[in-house]
Amino acid sequence: MTNALKIIRDEHRSISAVLHALKQLAKEAEDSSVRPQFEVFRAMIYYIDQFPERMHHPKEDQYLFARLETRAPQAKALLDGLRTEHATGAHLIRDLEQALVGMEVGWAGGVSKFRAAVEAYAEFHWKHMRKEEEEVMPLAERYLTADDWREIDAAFAGNKDPIADLREHDFEQLFTRIVSLAPEPIGLGERWKRVNGTSA
């Protein structure tokens, strides 16, 4: 497996970990006796906005998909569909952000809408990543040349700095912040407080 494909798979695993945690916390927020810590939701949504939507997907479009379409024109419909899904994902992020604001403003009444937005984004993104791994990657391994891979590998090597205009340690700090804010057993943070002030 090339360096680029390994990086893509690793990034998919990181994205999936955050999505699983986000889904679980959105479910827990439905407990009306527990006050959610909204800061962890904001950190998670910032992560999936900055990393997949602004760094990971554009590089797939610009390098992997573009080269593969040149070498395997029969993949055009598949790649066009994935490019469209990249654009759709960006819109779903805005829905998530708006639903989070709605939950913060009217917590009890906004939880179900927020959870629905989380579920929609997570399911959409997991289906999208499966297509890339099960359909695009085998085609890429079959049709792309050594020169293609040199350019693609070089582009994705930059994803060690996956948030635009930040350094690698800043990304690590963001991921660490998510883990430290998320309550046990999802992360290392304190359990959310019950409305009457006791721990959950």
N, C-alpha and C positions, 0 to 999 in steps of 0.2 A: 504494500500500500504506500502511495506517495505521501510526502509530508503534508501536502495540502488536504488530502482526504482524511488523514489522521487528525489534523487540526479541526476540520469540519465536524468529524464524529465527536471529538472531545468537546467542542463548543455545543453541539447538540445535547450532550450529556449534562453540561452545566446549565443550559437553558431549561432542560427537563427538570433538573433538581429544583430550580427556582419556581417553575410552574407547579410542581407537586406541592411545594411548601405553600405557595399562594393559594392553591385550591383548598388545602387543609385549613389554613387560617381563615379563609372566607367562610368555610363551613362552620368553624368554631365561633365566628362572629355572629352567627344566627342565634346563639344562646343569649337571650335577652337579659340574663342575670350577670353577664360578664361584659365589661367595657373593653372593646378592642383597643389596641395600641396602634393608632393610625400611622405612626411614623414608619413601622415596618412595612406596611402596605405601600407607602410612598417610595421607600427604598427599593422594593421589589419591582414596582412598575417602572421606576427610573431605570433600573437594570435592564429590563426587557425592552425598553424603548431605546436606550443608548447602545446596547450591545447587539442584539439580533437585528433590530430595525435599521440602525444607522451605520453599523460596521459589518456585521456578518452577511446580511442579505445583499447589500450593494457589491461586495466583492464577489459573491457567487455570480451575480448578474454580469458584472464587468469582465470577469476573467474565466471562471469555469464554464458558465453557460455560453458565453460568446464563442469561446474556442470549440466547445463541443458542437455547437450549431454549425460551425464551419466544417468540422470533420465528419459530422453525422447529421446531414440535413433532415433525415427521417425523424430526428428527435425534436424538430422545431415546435410541433404542437405541444409536446410535453413541456418544453422549456418556456414557451409562451404562457402556458397555464401557470407554471411556477412563478414567473415574473409577475403575473397578475395577482397571484396569492401574496407575493411580497408587498404589493401596493395595498391589498386588502388588509393585511396584517397591521400596517401603519394606521389604517382607519379604526381597526379594532382596539388599538392602543388608546386612541382618543376616547373611544367609548368607555374603556376601563378607567381612564383618568376622570371622566365626567361622573361615572358611577361612584368612584371613590369620594369625590367632592360631595355628591348627594348623600352618601352614607355618613360622612363627617358632619354635615349640616343637620341631617335628620336621621341619626344613627339607626334607631329601631326600624323606622319605615324604609330606610334605604339599603338595608342589608341584602334583601332578596334580589334587588336589581344589581347590586354589586356582585353577588355570587354568580348570578346568571351571566354577567359580562366576563367574569373570570373563567367560568366553565366554557363559554363560547370561544374565548381566545385560546385557552389551553388545548381544547379538542382540535381546533383549527390548526394550531401550530404543530401538535403531535402528528396529525395526518400529513401535514406539509413535510415535516422532517422525514417521515417514513418514505414518502415518494422520492425524496432526494437520495436517501440511502439505498432504497431497494431498486430504483429505476435509473436515476441519473448516474450514480457512482459506478455501477457496472458498465454502463455505456462509456463513461469517461475512461475507465481503465482499459477498455477494449480499443477505443478509437484515437485517443490523444497521443501525440508523439512526445519524444523526450524533450524537444524544444518547447512544446506547449507546457509540459509539466514544470520546466525550469522557471518559466514566467509565472505560472500559477502558484508554484511553491513559494517564490519570492514574495508575491503579493500577500499570501496568507500568513507568511512568517511575521508580517507586521501586525497580525492579530494578537501577538503577545502584548500589544498595547491596544486592547479591544475597544476602548472608549476614545472617540476622536478627541484629539488635543489634550489627552491625559497620558500620564506615564503608567507603566505596568503596575507599579506599587499602588497607584491610585485605584486601579481596578481591583486589586487584591484587597485594598482597604474597604471598598464598597461591598465586596462579597463578604468580608469579615464582619462588616457592620450589619448586613442582613442576618447573618448567623447569630450575632450577639443580640440583636433586637427581637428576633423570633422567639416566642416563648417555648419552654420545654413542652413536649419532647422533640419539637421540630428544630429548635435552635437552642441557644445557651441562655437566652434572656429569661427574665422573671415571668412567671405565669401572669396572665391578665387578671386584673382586680375585679372582684365582684362588685356590683353596683352599690352594695351596702358597705364596701370598703375592705372586705376580707379577701384573701387570695382565692383564686379559682382552684 
